[in-house]
């Protein structure tokens, strides 16, 4: 959520503060690198829940 303030308005006009959100940046990187690993289970997952560790990509 972007809150209205004079500072944000000034920063936006100067090009310092953009219109993109964190989700926008996430989606861009996921589209650019769909085969990159984005989530990794903890190494002790098997000890914790009895399941093997997994690695997930953006795709």
N, C-alpha and C positions, 0 to 999 in steps of 0.2 A: 504494500500500500504506500502510495506516495502522498505525503502530507503537504498541504499548501503552505509555503512560507516564502518570505522575501529572499532568503538566502538560496533556497532551491531554485526559485525563478531566475535569480542572477546567475547561478552556476549553470542552469540549463541554457540560458541565452549565450553564455560564454563557451558552451560546448563541453564543459567539464562534467555535467550531470546529464546522462542520456535518458532515453525513454524506455530502454530495455530493462526487463526484470531478470532476476536470477534464473527463473524458469526459461526465459528466452535464451540466455547464454547456455544453459544446460542442453536445451534442444538442439542448438547449433552444433555444439561439440559432439553430441550423440549422432547427429546426421553426418558430420565430417569423419568420425571415427567409430563406425558401428561395431567393428571387431575388437575394439579395445576393452579391457577388463574394467568394469565399473563397480562391481561389488565382490567382496571376498569374505567368506565365512571366517570366523576365528579359527586358528590352528587347532584348538582344543574342542571343536564342535562335537567330534565323536564322543569324547569324554562327557560332554555336557548333555547331549540329547541322543546319542547313539547313531547319528547319521554322519556320512562322510562330508568332508569339507567341499564346498562348491565355489566356483568362480563364474560370475555372470557378466556377459557383455551387453552393450546397448542394443544389439540386434535381437 
